[in-house]
Amino acid sequence: AFIVPDEPEPTAGRILVLGVQSGRIHLLAEALAKGAVYSLAELQGRVAAGVNNRIEVYAWEEGSALGSSLAGALRSVCVHHGHILALYVETRGDFIVVGDLMKSVSLHLFKADTCEIEDLARDYNSNWVTALDVVDDDTFIAAETGFNLYTVRKNIDAPTDEERQRLDVVGEFHLGEHVNRFRRGSLTMQVTDTDVAPMPTLLFGTVNGVIGVIAQLPEELFLFLAKLQGALAKHIHGVGGFQHSVWRSFNNERKTGDSSGFIDGDLIEQFLDLNRGKQEEIAAHLGIDHDELCKRVEELTRLH
């Protein structure tokens, strides 16, 4: 963005296309934008950009037909309005997911044949998004200014169009950290001595320098860990006497609600710090062998 002191929001910016040749970075193209370019994402060979309150799609044109010495040009082929500030843009196939300054998460479809962007669904809660990523084809994760994480999912099985235009909130969790970036990846190689398939993971970073891991759990494992989490919460008390359920409750200026759809990995791993007597008591409560329970928790610690 080009910053001008007397402008409340930037009215001009640019996108630079860079290439590497012989160990040096070269400018291949430059596209001017009518506003600040907050986010970029690849979209079926094109570029989707969040520019102020809109989404713009750019196509690459080879050659210097415009009379410049640059290798090509980016041309705007599609514009979509309807946001406060489109701060975060992620894509998956033809789908565009937008994290807005105030209007939470919205889902859109890019139609390449007509160069149009169609509104599909949105989360109607007023969340101020600070980070966004795609979990799978139907589920998206976001962080917001209340130091919370939440997940939304497409309501594809709803009987009416009105319900299908709503992204359902399926998970809420108070992290206690300001997340400003998600990235798909892992901190370790996932090696297990069981037949359990490796779990997809996302990394997140926070303004305090924290790096964390979010793993996508199979339903059976999630239900088991939810029971273990409940049992551990009765034996492990937080600093200052805070109840675990209270600390992890989704909480911001607009709403407060119980945590759901998330397992607190930090609490689960504290099982290994308990004395053997308490470990066996929890294992008996869950109806599982003590050594088997220790093995399953240790496998989870290998995610980081």
MIDOSE-1310 file (N, C-alpha, C; in nm, 2 decimals, decimal comma, always signed):
residues 304
afiv	+0,08/-0,12/+0,00/+0,00/+0,00/+0,00/+0,09/+0,12/+0,00; +0,04/+0,23/-0,06/+0,10/+0,36/-0,05/+0,03/+0,44/+0,06; +0,11/+0,47/+0,16/+0,06/+0,54/+0,28/+0,07/+0,69/+0,27; -0,05/+0,75/+0,28/-0,05/+0,90/+0,28/-0,11/+0,94/+0,41
pdep	-0,04/+1,04/+0,48/-0,08/+1,07/+0,62/-0,23/+1,11/+0,64; -0,29/+1,18/+0,54/-0,42/+1,23/+0,56/-0,53/+1,14/+0,51; -0,49/+1,01/+0,47/-0,59/+0,91/+0,43/-0,62/+0,82/+0,54; -0,75/+0,80/+0,58/-0,78/+0,70/+0,69/-0,75/+0,56/+0,64
epta	-0,78/+0,53/+0,51/-0,75/+0,40/+0,45/-0,67/+0,42/+0,32; -0,57/+0,35/+0,29/-0,50/+0,37/+0,17/-0,59/+0,35/+0,05; -0,57/+0,44/-0,05/-0,65/+0,44/-0,17/-0,57/+0,38/-0,29; -0,44/+0,35/-0,27/-0,36/+0,30/-0,38/-0,26/+0,20/-0,32
gril	-0,23/+0,10/-0,40/-0,12/+0,00/-0,37/-0,08/-0,07/-0,49; +0,00/-0,17/-0,48/+0,05/-0,24/-0,60/+0,09/-0,39/-0,56; +0,09/-0,47/-0,66/+0,13/-0,61/-0,65/+0,25/-0,62/-0,74; +0,36/-0,68/-0,68/+0,49/-0,70/-0,75/+0,50/-0,85/-0,78
vlgv	+0,54/-0,88/-0,91/+0,57/-1,02/-0,94/+0,72/-1,03/-0,96; +0,79/-1,11/-0,88/+0,93/-1,13/-0,88/+0,97/-1,26/-0,93; +1,09/-1,27/-0,99/+1,15/-1,39/-1,04/+1,29/-1,40/-0,99; +1,34/-1,52/-0,99/+1,48/-1,55/-0,95/+1,56/-1,61/-1,06
qsgr	+1,67/-1,54/-1,10/+1,75/-1,59/-1,21/+1,90/-1,57/-1,17; +1,98/-1,67/-1,18/+2,12/-1,67/-1,15/+2,14/-1,61/-1,01; +2,06/-1,65/-0,91/+2,07/-1,61/-0,77/+2,03/-1,47/-0,74; +1,97/-1,40/-0,84/+1,93/-1,26/-0,82/+1,78/-1,25/-0,84
ihll	+1,71/-1,16/-0,77/+1,57/-1,14/-0,78/+1,55/-1,02/-0,88; +1,45/-1,05/-0,97/+1,42/-0,95/-1,07/+1,27/-0,92/-1,07; +1,24/-0,80/-1,10/+1,10/-0,76/-1,11/+1,04/-0,80/-1,25; +0,94/-0,89/-1,25/+0,88/-0,93/-1,37/+0,76/-0,85/-1,41
aeal	+0,68/-0,81/-1,31/+0,56/-0,73/-1,34/+0,52/-0,65/-1,22; +0,44/-0,55/-1,25/+0,39/-0,46/-1,14/+0,24/-0,42/-1,18; +0,15/-0,44/-1,08/+0,01/-0,41/-1,11/-0,03/-0,31/-1,00; -0,09/-0,20/-1,04/-0,14/-0,10/-0,95/-0,28/-0,14/-0,90
akga	-0,31/-0,12/-0,78/-0,44/-0,15/-0,72/-0,50/-0,02/-0,66; -0,63/-0,02/-0,66/-0,70/+0,10/-0,60/-0,73/+0,07/-0,45; -0,62/+0,06/-0,37/-0,63/+0,03/-0,23/-0,52/-0,05/-0,18; -0,52/-0,08/-0,05/-0,41/-0,16/+0,01/-0,44/-0,30/-0,02
vysl	-0,33/-0,37/-0,06/-0,34/-0,52/-0,09/-0,30/-0,59/+0,03; -0,40/-0,65/+0,10/-0,38/-0,71/+0,23/-0,34/-0,86/+0,22; -0,38/-0,93/+0,12/-0,36/-1,07/+0,11/-0,36/-1,12/-0,03; -0,28/-1,22/-0,06/-0,28/-1,28/-0,19/-0,29/-1,43/-0,18
aelq	-0,35/-1,49/-0,28/-0,36/-1,64/-0,29/-0,37/-1,68/-0,43; -0,31/-1,80/-0,46/-0,32/-1,86/-0,60/-0,46/-1,91/-0,62; -0,51/-1,89/-0,74/-0,65/-1,93/-0,77/-0,65/-1,98/-0,91; -0,64/-2,11/-0,93/-0,64/-2,18/-1,06/-0,56/-2,11/-1,17
grva	-0,43/-2,08/-1,14/-0,35/-2,01/-1,23/-0,36/-1,86/-1,23; -0,45/-1,81/-1,15/-0,46/-1,67/-1,13/-0,43/-1,63/-0,99; -0,44/-1,50/-0,96/-0,41/-1,45/-0,83/-0,54/-1,38/-0,77; -0,58/-1,43/-0,65/-0,69/-1,36/-0,58/-0,63/-1,27/-0,47
agvn	-0,68/-1,15/-0,47/-0,62/-1,05/-0,38/-0,73/-0,98/-0,30; -0,70/-0,96/-0,17/-0,79/-0,88/-0,09/-0,74/-0,73/-0,09; -0,82/-0,65/-0,16/-0,78/-0,51/-0,18/-0,89/-0,42/-0,11; -0,85/-0,36/+0,00/-0,95/-0,28/+0,08/-1,08/-0,36/+0,11
nrie	-1,19/-0,32/+0,06/-1,32/-0,39/+0,09/-1,37/-0,48/-0,02; -1,28/-0,53/-0,11/-1,32/-0,61/-0,22/-1,21/-0,72/-0,25; -1,26/-0,82/-0,33/-1,17/-0,92/-0,38/-1,15/-0,90/-0,52; -1,03/-0,90/-0,57/-0,99/-0,89/-0,71/-0,92/-1,01/-0,75
vyaw	-0,95/-1,05/-0,87/-0,88/-1,17/-0,94/-0,80/-1,11/-1,05; -0,67/-1,15/-1,05/-0,58/-1,10/-1,16/-0,53/-1,22/-1,24; -0,51/-1,20/-1,37/-0,46/-1,30/-1,46/-0,32/-1,25/-1,51; -0,24/-1,35/-1,54/-0,10/-1,32/-1,59/-0,10/-1,31/-1,74
eegs	-0,04/-1,21/-1,80/-0,03/-1,20/-1,94/+0,12/-1,19/-1,97; +0,17/-1,29/-2,05/+0,31/-1,30/-2,09/+0,35/-1,19/-2,18; +0,48/-1,15/-2,18/+0,53/-1,06/-2,28/+0,51/-0,91/-2,24; +0,58/-0,83/-2,31/+0,58/-0,68/-2,28/+0,50/-0,61/-2,38
algs	+0,38/-0,66/-2,40/+0,29/-0,59/-2,51/+0,25/-0,45/-2,47; +0,27/-0,42/-2,34/+0,23/-0,28/-2,30/+0,34/-0,18/-2,33; +0,45/-0,23/-2,39/+0,55/-0,13/-2,42/+0,66/-0,12/-2,31; +0,65/-0,19/-2,21/+0,75/-0,18/-2,10/+0,86/-0,29/-2,12
slag	+0,96/-0,28/-2,04/+1,07/-0,38/-2,04/+1,04/-0,50/-1,95; +0,93/-0,50/-1,89/+0,89/-0,61/-1,79/+0,85/-0,74/-1,87; +0,86/-0,85/-1,80/+0,83/-0,98/-1,87/+0,69/-1,01/-1,89; +0,60/-0,93/-1,83/+0,45/-0,96/-1,85/+0,38/-0,86/-1,77
alrs	+0,25/-0,89/-1,75/+0,16/-0,80/-1,67/+0,05/-0,87/-1,60; +0,01/-0,82/-1,49/-0,11/-0,87/-1,42/-0,23/-0,79/-1,46; -0,34/-0,85/-1,50/-0,46/-0,78/-1,54/-0,57/-0,82/-1,46; -0,64/-0,72/-1,40/-0,76/-0,75/-1,32/-0,88/-0,80/-1,41
vcvh	-0,93/-0,92/-1,38/-1,03/-0,97/-1,46/-1,17/-0,99/-1,39; -1,17/-0,96/-1,25/-1,29/-0,98/-1,18/-1,28/-0,91/-1,05; -1,39/-0,84/-1,01/-1,39/-0,77/-0,88/-1,52/-0,81/-0,80; -1,51/-0,83/-0,67/-1,62/-0,86/-0,59/-1,62/-0,77/-0,47
hghi	-1,74/-0,70/-0,45/-1,75/-0,61/-0,33/-1,83/-0,67/-0,22; -1,84/-0,60/-0,11/-1,93/-0,65/+0,00/-1,86/-0,68/+0,13; -1,74/-0,63/+0,15/-1,66/-0,65/+0,27/-1,63/-0,52/+0,34; -1,60/-0,53/+0,47/-1,55/-0,41/+0,54/-1,40/-0,39/+0,50
laly	-1,32/-0,48/+0,54/-1,18/-0,49/+0,49/-1,15/-0,64/+0,47; -1,12/-0,68/+0,35/-1,09/-0,82/+0,32/-0,94/-0,85/+0,35; -0,92/-0,87/+0,48/-0,78/-0,88/+0,53/-0,71/-1,01/+0,49; -0,79/-1,12/+0,48/-0,73/-1,26/+0,46/-0,80/-1,33/+0,35
vetr	-0,73/-1,38/+0,26/-0,78/-1,46/+0,15/-0,71/-1,59/+0,14; -0,79/-1,70/+0,13/-0,74/-1,83/+0,11/-0,82/-1,90/+0,00; -0,76/-1,99/-0,07/-0,84/-2,05/-0,18/-0,82/-2,21/-0,17; -0,92/-2,28/-0,23/-0,91/-2,42/-0,24/-0,99/-2,46/-0,37
gdfi	-0,92/-2,49/-0,47/-0,99/-2,52/-0,60/-1,05/-2,38/-0,65; -1,18/-2,38/-0,68/-1,24/-2,26/-0,73/-1,30/-2,18/-0,62; -1,29/-2,23/-0,49/-1,35/-2,16/-0,38/-1,25/-2,05/-0,32; -1,31/-1,94/-0,28/-1,23/-1,83/-0,22/-1,29/-1,81/-0,08
vvgd	-1,21/-1,82/+0,02/-1,25/-1,80/+0,16/-1,19/-1,66/+0,21; -1,27/-1,58/+0,26/-1,23/-1,44/+0,30/-1,25/-1,42/+0,45; -1,15/-1,37/+0,52/-1,15/-1,33/+0,66/-1,16/-1,18/+0,66; -1,27/-1,13/+0,71/-1,30/-0,99/+0,71/-1,26/-0,92/+0,85
lmks	-1,24/-0,79/+0,84/-1,20/-0,72/+0,96/-1,31/-0,73/+1,07; -1,44/-0,73/+1,03/-1,55/-0,73/+1,13/-1,65/-0,84/+1,10; -1,66/-0,88/+0,97/-1,77/-0,97/+0,93/-1,73/-1,12/+0,92; -1,64/-1,16/+1,00/-1,60/-1,30/+1,02/-1,56/-1,36/+0,88
vslh	-1,61/-1,48/+0,86/-1,56/-1,56/+0,74/-1,67/-1,57/+0,64; -1,64/-1,56/+0,51/-1,73/-1,58/+0,40/-1,67/-1,67/+0,30; -1,76/-1,74/+0,22/-1,72/-1,84/+0,12/-1,77/-1,79/-0,01; -1,69/-1,80/-0,12/-1,73/-1,76/-0,25/-1,68/-1,86/-0,35
lfka	-1,74/-1,85/-0,47/-1,71/-1,94/-0,58/-1,66/-1,86/-0,70; -1,55/-1,89/-0,75/-1,50/-1,82/-0,87/-1,54/-1,89/-1,00; -1,61/-1,83/-1,08/-1,66/-1,89/-1,21/-1,56/-1,84/-1,32; -1,47/-1,93/-1,36/-1,37/-1,89/-1,46/-1,43/-1,86/-1,60
dtce	-1,54/-1,93/-1,63/-1,59/-1,91/-1,77/-1,65/-1,78/-1,79; -1,71/-1,72/-1,68/-1,77/-1,59/-1,69/-1,70/-1,48/-1,61; -1,59/-1,52/-1,55/-1,51/-1,43/-1,47/-1,60/-1,36/-1,36; -1,67/-1,44/-1,29/-1,76/-1,38/-1,18/-1,73/-1,45/-1,05
iedl	-1,75/-1,38/-0,94/-1,74/-1,44/-0,81/-1,88/-1,44/-0,74; -1,92/-1,56/-0,71/-2,06/-1,58/-0,65/-2,05/-1,60/-0,50; -2,14/-1,53/-0,43/-2,15/-1,56/-0,28/-2,21/-1,69/-0,26; -2,15/-1,77/-0,17/-2,21/-1,90/-0,13/-2,26/-1,90/+0,01
ardy	-2,18/-1,86/+0,10/-2,22/-1,87/+0,24/-2,13/-1,78/+0,33; -2,18/-1,75/+0,45/-2,10/-1,67/+0,54/-2,14/-1,70/+0,68; -2,04/-1,67/+0,77/-2,07/-1,68/+0,92/-2,13/-1,54/+0,96; -2,25/-1,54/+1,01/-2,32/-1,42/+1,05/-2,29/-1,36/+1,18
nsnw	-2,19/-1,43/+1,25/-2,14/-1,37/+1,38/-2,05/-1,25/+1,34; -2,04/-1,16/+1,43/-1,95/-1,05/+1,41/-1,81/-1,07/+1,48; -1,72/-1,14/+1,41/-1,59/-1,17/+1,46/-1,49/-1,09/+1,39; -1,39/-1,03/+1,46/-1,28/-0,96/+1,40/-1,17/-1,05/+1,37
vtal	-1,15/-1,10/+1,25/-1,06/-1,20/+1,22/-0,91/-1,15/+1,22; -0,83/-1,24/+1,27/-0,68/-1,20/+1,27/-0,60/-1,30/+1,20; -0,66/-1,42/+1,16/-0,59/-1,52/+1,08/-0,69/-1,62/+1,03; -0,66/-1,68/+0,92/-0,76/-1,77/+0,85/-0,69/-1,88/+0,77
dvvd	-0,75/-2,00/+0,77/-0,69/-2,10/+0,68/-0,80/-2,20/+0,65; -0,77/-2,29/+0,55/-0,87/-2,39/+0,51/-0,83/-2,53/+0,58; -0,92/-2,59/+0,65/-0,89/-2,72/+0,71/-0,91/-2,83/+0,61; -1,03/-2,83/+0,54/-1,06/-2,93/+0,44/-1,16/-2,86/+0,34
ddtf	-1,22/-2,94/+0,25/-1,31/-2,89/+0,15/-1,43/-2,81/+0,21; -1,47/-2,86/+0,33/-1,59/-2,80/+0,39/-1,57/-2,72/+0,52; -1,45/-2,72/+0,57/-1,42/-2,66/+0,71/-1,31/-2,56/+0,70; -1,33/-2,45/+0,77/-1,23/-2,34/+0,77/-1,21/-2,30/+0,92
iaae	-1,09/-2,26/+0,95/-1,05/-2,22/+1,08/-1,01/-2,07/+1,08; -1,04/-2,00/+1,19/-1,01/-1,86/+1,20/-0,97/-1,83/+1,34; -0,89/-1,72/+1,36/-0,86/-1,67/+1,49/-0,92/-1,53/+1,49; -0,96/-1,48/+1,61/-1,02/-1,35/+1,62/-0,96/-1,27/+1,74
tgfn	-0,99/-1,14/+1,75/-0,92/-1,05/+1,84/-0,94/-1,08/+1,99; -1,04/-1,17/+2,02/-1,05/-1,20/+2,16/-0,96/-1,32/+2,20; -0,86/-1,35/+2,12/-0,77/-1,46/+2,15/-0,83/-1,59/+2,14; -0,93/-1,60/+2,06/-1,01/-1,73/+2,04/-0,98/-1,79/+1,90
lytv	-1,00/-1,92/+1,89/-1,00/-1,99/+1,77/-1,14/-2,04/+1,74; -1,18/-2,05/+1,62/-1,31/-2,11/+1,59/-1,31/-2,17/+1,45; -1,40/-2,27/+1,43/-1,41/-2,33/+1,30/-1,55/-2,32/+1,25; -1,56/-2,30/+1,12/-1,69/-2,30/+1,05/-1,70/-2,40/+0,94
rkni	-1,82/-2,45/+0,91/-1,83/-2,55/+0,81/-1,95/-2,52/+0,72; -1,93/-2,56/+0,59/-2,04/-2,54/+0,49/-2,16/-2,63/+0,54; -2,28/-2,57/+0,52/-2,40/-2,64/+0,56/-2,47/-2,70/+0,44; -2,39/-2,79/+0,38/-2,43/-2,84/+0,25/-2,55/-2,93/+0,25
dapt	-2,59/-2,99/+0,36/-2,70/-3,08/+0,37/-2,83/-3,01/+0,42; -2,83/-2,88/+0,43/-2,94/-2,81/+0,48/-3,06/-2,82/+0,37; -3,18/-2,82/+0,41/-3,29/-2,84/+0,32/-3,33/-2,71/+0,24; -3,29/-2,59/+0,29/-3,33/-2,47/+0,23/-3,21/-2,39/+0,18
deer	-3,23/-2,30/+0,08/-3,12/-2,22/+0,04/-3,07/-2,12/+0,14; -3,16/-2,07/+0,23/-3,13/-1,98/+0,33/-3,03/-2,04/+0,43; -3,05/-2,17/+0,47/-2,96/-2,24/+0,56/-2,83/-2,27/+0,49; -2,83/-2,30/+0,37/-2,71/-2,34/+0,30/-2,62/-2,21/+0,28
qrld	-2,68/-2,09/+0,29/-2,60/-1,97/+0,28/-2,54/-1,93/+0,41; -2,55/-2,02/+0,51/-2,49/-1,99/+0,64/-2,37/-2,09/+0,67; -2,26/-2,04/+0,72/-2,15/-2,12/+0,76/-2,18/-2,15/+0,91; -2,19/-2,28/+0,94/-2,22/-2,32/+1,08/-2,09/-2,32/+1,16
vvge	-2,10/-2,26/+1,28/-1,99/-2,27/+1,38/-1,98/-2,41/+1,44; -1,88/-2,48/+1,42/-1,87/-2,62/+1,47/-1,76/-2,63/+1,58; -1,68/-2,53/+1,60/-1,58/-2,54/+1,71/-1,55/-2,40/+1,76; -1,53/-2,39/+1,89/-1,48/-2,27/+1,96/-1,39/-2,30/+2,07
fhlg	-1,29/-2,22/+2,08/-1,18/-2,25/+2,18/-1,11/-2,12/+2,22; -1,09/-2,09/+2,35/-1,01/-1,98/+2,39/-0,86/-2,02/+2,40; -0,78/-1,96/+2,31/-0,64/-2,00/+2,31/-0,56/-1,91/+2,41; -0,60/-1,78/+2,42/-0,53/-1,69/+2,51/-0,41/-1,63/+2,44
ehvn	-0,40/-1,64/+2,31/-0,29/-1,58/+2,23/-0,34/-1,52/+2,11; -0,28/-1,41/+2,06/-0,32/-1,34/+1,94/-0,26/-1,41/+1,82; -0,33/-1,49/+1,75/-0,28/-1,56/+1,64/-0,28/-1,47/+1,51; -0,17/-1,46/+1,44/-0,17/-1,38/+1,32/-0,13/-1,45/+1,20
rfrr	-0,11/-1,58/+1,21/-0,08/-1,66/+1,09/-0,10/-1,81/+1,11; -0,17/-1,87/+1,01/-0,18/-2,02/+1,00/-0,09/-2,06/+0,89; -0,03/-2,18/+0,90/+0,04/-2,24/+0,79/+0,03/-2,39/+0,79; +0,00/-2,45/+0,68/-0,01/-2,60/+0,68/+0,13/-2,65/+0,69
gslt	+0,15/-2,75/+0,77/+0,28/-2,81/+0,79/+0,29/-2,88/+0,92; +0,41/-2,92/+0,96/+0,44/-3,00/+1,08/+0,57/-2,96/+1,14; +0,59/-2,97/+1,27/+0,71/-2,95/+1,33/+0,80/-3,07/+1,34; +0,74/-3,19/+1,32/+0,82/-3,31/+1,33/+0,77/-3,41/+1,22
mqvt	+0,85/-3,51/+1,20/+0,80/-3,62/+1,12/+0,71/-3,71/+1,20; +0,59/-3,74/+1,15/+0,49/-3,82/+1,22/+0,52/-3,96/+1,20; +0,59/-4,02/+1,30/+0,62/-4,17/+1,29/+0,56/-4,23/+1,41; +0,48/-4,33/+1,38/+0,41/-4,41/+1,49/+0,44/-4,56/+1,47
dtdv	+0,43/-4,63/+1,58/+0,44/-4,77/+1,57/+0,31/-4,84/+1,57; +0,20/-4,77/+1,53/+0,07/-4,83/+1,52/+0,02/-4,82/+1,37; -0,10/-4,86/+1,35/-0,16/-4,85/+1,22/-0,23/-4,72/+1,20; -0,22/-4,63/+1,29/-0,30/-4,51/+1,28/-0,23/-4,42/+1,18
apmp	-0,31/-4,37/+1,08/-0,26/-4,28/+0,98/-0,22/-4,15/+1,03; -0,11/-4,09/+0,97/-0,07/-3,96/+1,02/-0,18/-3,85/+1,01; -0,19/-3,77/+1,11/-0,29/-3,67/+1,12/-0,25/-3,54/+1,05; -0,34/-3,48/+0,97/-0,31/-3,35/+0,91/-0,29/-3,24/+1,02
tllf	-0,19/-3,16/+1,00/-0,17/-3,06/+1,10/-0,15/-2,92/+1,04; -0,19/-2,82/+1,12/-0,17/-2,68/+1,09/-0,08/-2,62/+1,19; +0,01/-2,53/+1,15/+0,09/-2,46/+1,24/+0,03/-2,32/+1,26; +0,05/-2,26/+1,38/+0,01/-2,12/+1,39/+0,12/-2,04/+1,46
gtvn	+0,12/-1,91/+1,44/+0,22/-1,82/+1,50/+0,14/-1,71/+1,57; +0,19/-1,66/+1,68/+0,13/-1,55/+1,75/+0,22/-1,43/+1,76; +0,16/-1,32/+1,80/+0,24/-1,19/+1,81/+0,34/-1,20/+1,93; +0,32/-1,29/+2,02/+0,41/-1,31/+2,13/+0,52/-1,41/+2,10
gvig	+0,53/-1,46/+1,97/+0,63/-1,55/+1,93/+0,60/-1,70/+1,96; +0,48/-1,73/+2,00/+0,44/-1,87/+2,02/+0,42/-1,94/+1,89; +0,47/-2,06/+1,88/+0,44/-2,15/+1,76/+0,36/-2,27/+1,82; +0,24/-2,29/+1,75/+0,16/-2,40/+1,80/+0,12/-2,49/+1,69
viaq	+0,06/-2,61/+1,72/+0,02/-2,71/+1,63/-0,13/-2,74/+1,65; -0,20/-2,75/+1,54/-0,34/-2,79/+1,55/-0,35/-2,92/+1,46; -0,40/-3,03/+1,52/-0,41/-3,15/+1,44/-0,56/-3,19/+1,42; -0,59/-3,24/+1,30/-0,72/-3,28/+1,27/-0,74/-3,42/+1,31
lpee	-0,83/-3,45/+1,41/-0,84/-3,58/+1,47/-0,95/-3,66/+1,41; -0,93/-3,79/+1,39/-1,05/-3,88/+1,36/-1,15/-3,87/+1,47; -1,28/-3,89/+1,43/-1,39/-3,88/+1,52/-1,37/-3,97/+1,65; -1,33/-4,10/+1,63/-1,32/-4,19/+1,74/-1,21/-4,14/+1,84
lflf	-1,10/-4,09/+1,79/-0,99/-4,04/+1,87/-1,04/-3,91/+1,94; -1,11/-3,83/+1,87/-1,16/-3,70/+1,93/-1,25/-3,73/+2,05; -1,34/-3,83/+2,04/-1,44/-3,86/+2,14/-1,36/-3,92/+2,26; -1,26/-4,00/+2,24/-1,18/-4,06/+2,34/-1,11/-3,95/+2,42
lakl	-1,04/-3,86/+2,35/-0,97/-3,75/+2,41/-1,06/-3,66/+2,49; -1,18/-3,64/+2,44/-1,27/-3,55/+2,51/-1,30/-3,61/+2,65; -1,32/-3,74/+2,66/-1,34/-3,81/+2,79/-1,22/-3,80/+2,88; -1,10/-3,81/+2,82/-0,97/-3,80/+2,89/-0,96/-3,66/+2,94
qgal	-0,99/-3,56/+2,86/-0,98/-3,42/+2,90/-1,07/-3,39/+3,01; -1,19/-3,44/+3,01/-1,28/-3,42/+3,12/-1,23/-3,48/+3,25; -1,17/-3,60/+3,24/-1,12/-3,67/+3,36/-1,00/-3,59/+3,42; -0,91/-3,54/+3,33/-0,79/-3,47/+3,37/-0,83/-3,34/+3,44
akhi	-0,93/-3,27/+3,39/-0,97/-3,14/+3,44/-1,01/-3,16/+3,59; -1,05/-3,28/+3,63/-1,09/-3,30/+3,77/-0,97/-3,32/+3,86; -0,86/-3,36/+3,80/-0,73/-3,38/+3,88/-0,63/-3,27/+3,87; -0,63/-3,20/+3,76/-0,53/-3,09/+3,74/-0,60/-2,96/+3,75
hgvg	-0,56/-2,87/+3,84/-0,62/-2,74/+3,86/-0,53/-2,63/+3,80; -0,59/-2,53/+3,74/-0,51/-2,43/+3,68/-0,46/-2,33/+3,78; -0,37/-2,25/+3,73/-0,31/-2,14/+3,81/-0,42/-2,05/+3,86; -0,41/-2,02/+3,99/-0,52/-1,93/+4,05/-0,65/-1,99/+4,07
gfqh	-0,66/-2,12/+4,05/-0,78/-2,19/+4,08/-0,88/-2,19/+3,96; -0,84/-2,14/+3,85/-0,93/-2,14/+3,73/-0,97/-2,28/+3,69; -1,10/-2,30/+3,67/-1,14/-2,42/+3,61/-1,10/-2,43/+3,46; -1,06/-2,55/+3,42/-1,02/-2,56/+3,28/-1,13/-2,52/+3,18
svwr	-1,26/-2,56/+3,21/-1,37/-2,53/+3,12/-1,39/-2,38/+3,11; -1,37/-2,31/+3,22/-1,39/-2,16/+3,22/-1,28/-2,10/+3,14; -1,16/-2,14/+3,16/-1,04/-2,07/+3,09/-1,06/-2,10/+2,94; -1,10/-2,21/+2,89/-1,10/-2,24/+2,75/-1,23/-2,20/+2,69
sfnn	-1,33/-2,14/+2,76/-1,45/-2,10/+2,70/-1,43/-1,99/+2,60; -1,50/-1,99/+2,49/-1,49/-1,89/+2,39/-1,55/-1,76/+2,45; -1,47/-1,65/+2,45/-1,51/-1,53/+2,52/-1,45/-1,41/+2,44; -1,54/-1,32/+2,40/-1,50/-1,19/+2,35/-1,60/-1,08/+2,40
erkt	-1,60/-0,96/+2,34/-1,69/-0,86/+2,38/-1,83/-0,88/+2,35; -1,86/-0,97/+2,26/-1,99/-0,99/+2,21/-2,06/-1,12/+2,26; -1,98/-1,22/+2,30/-2,05/-1,34/+2,34/-1,95/-1,42/+2,43; -2,01/-1,52/+2,51/-1,93/-1,61/+2,59/-2,00/-1,75/+2,57
gdss	-1,92/-1,85/+2,54/-1,98/-1,98/+2,53/-1,88/-2,09/+2,56; -1,93/-2,21/+2,59/-1,84/-2,32/+2,62/-1,76/-2,36/+2,50; -1,64/-2,41/+2,53/-1,55/-2,46/+2,43/-1,61/-2,58/+2,37; -1,60/-2,60/+2,24/-1,65/-2,71/+2,17/-1,57/-2,74/+2,04
gfid	-1,56/-2,86/+2,00/-1,49/-2,90/+1,88/-1,34/-2,90/+1,89; -1,29/-2,87/+2,00/-1,14/-2,86/+2,02/-1,10/-2,95/+2,14; -0,98/-3,00/+2,14/-0,92/-3,07/+2,25/-0,80/-2,99/+2,29; -0,78/-2,97/+2,42/-0,67/-2,90/+2,47/-0,55/-2,99/+2,48
gdli	-0,46/-2,99/+2,39/-0,35/-3,08/+2,39/-0,25/-3,06/+2,50; -0,24/-2,93/+2,55/-0,15/-2,91/+2,67/-0,20/-2,98/+2,79; -0,33/-2,98/+2,81/-0,39/-3,06/+2,92/-0,37/-3,21/+2,90; -0,40/-3,26/+2,79/-0,38/-3,40/+2,76/-0,24/-3,45/+2,79
eqfl	-0,14/-3,37/+2,75/+0,00/-3,41/+2,78/+0,04/-3,41/+2,92; -0,04/-3,33/+3,00/-0,01/-3,33/+3,15/-0,04/-3,46/+3,21; -0,11/-3,55/+3,15/-0,13/-3,68/+3,20/+0,00/-3,75/+3,23; +0,10/-3,73/+3,15/+0,23/-3,80/+3,16/+0,30/-3,75/+3,29
dlnr	+0,26/-3,63/+3,34/+0,33/-3,57/+3,45/+0,27/-3,62/+3,59; +0,16/-3,68/+3,58/+0,09/-3,73/+3,70/+0,16/-3,85/+3,76; +0,15/-3,87/+3,89/+0,21/-3,99/+3,95/+0,13/-4,11/+3,90; +0,19/-4,23/+3,91/+0,13/-4,35/+3,86/+0,00/-4,38/+3,92
gkqe	-0,02/-4,35/+4,04/-0,15/-4,38/+4,11/-0,27/-4,31/+4,04; -0,25/-4,18/+4,01/-0,35/-4,10/+3,95/-0,37/-4,14/+3,80; -0,26/-4,18/+3,74/-0,27/-4,23/+3,60/-0,36/-4,35/+3,59; -0,33/-4,44/+3,69/-0,41/-4,57/+3,68/-0,56/-4,54/+3,72
eiaa	-0,58/-4,44/+3,81/-0,72/-4,41/+3,84/-0,79/-4,36/+3,72; -0,73/-4,27/+3,64/-0,79/-4,21/+3,53/-0,81/-4,32/+3,42; -0,71/-4,41/+3,40/-0,72/-4,52/+3,31/-0,84/-4,61/+3,34; -0,85/-4,64/+3,47/-0,96/-4,73/+3,51/-1,10/-4,66/+3,49
hlgi	-1,10/-4,53/+3,51/-1,23/-4,45/+3,48/-1,27/-4,46/+3,34; -1,17/-4,46/+3,25/-1,19/-4,46/+3,11/-1,21/-4,60/+3,05; -1,18/-4,70/+3,14/-1,19/-4,84/+3,09/-1,08/-4,88/+2,99; -0,96/-4,84/+3,02/-0,85/-4,87/+2,93/-0,73/-4,91/+3,01
dhde	-0,65/-4,99/+2,95/-0,52/-5,03/+3,02/-0,43/-4,91/+3,04; -0,37/-4,91/+3,16/-0,28/-4,79/+3,19/-0,17/-4,78/+3,09; -0,10/-4,89/+3,05/+0,01/-4,88/+2,95/-0,04/-4,83/+2,82; -0,16/-4,88/+2,78/-0,21/-4,84/+2,65/-0,25/-4,69/+2,65
lckr	-0,30/-4,64/+2,76/-0,33/-4,50/+2,77/-0,20/-4,41/+2,76; -0,10/-4,45/+2,83/+0,03/-4,38/+2,82/+0,08/-4,38/+2,68; +0,07/-4,49/+2,61/+0,12/-4,50/+2,47/+0,05/-4,41/+2,38; -0,09/-4,40/+2,40/-0,16/-4,32/+2,31/-0,13/-4,17/+2,33
veel	-0,11/-4,13/+2,46/-0,08/-3,99/+2,48/+0,06/-3,96/+2,43; +0,15/-4,05/+2,45/+0,29/-4,03/+2,40/+0,29/-4,01/+2,25; +0,21/-4,08/+2,18/+0,20/-4,07/+2,04/+0,16/-3,93/+2,00; +0,07/-3,87/+2,07/+0,03/-3,73/+2,05/+0,14/-3,63/+2,07
trlh	+0,22/-3,66/+2,16/+0,34/-3,56/+2,19/+0,43/-3,56/+2,07; +0,43/-3,66/+1,99/+0,52/-3,66/+1,87/+0,48/-3,56/+1,76; +0,36/-3,50/+1,78/+0,32/-3,41/+1,68/+0,40/-3,28/+1,69; +0,47/-3,26/+1,80/+0,56/-3,14/+1,81/+0,69/-3,17/+1,87
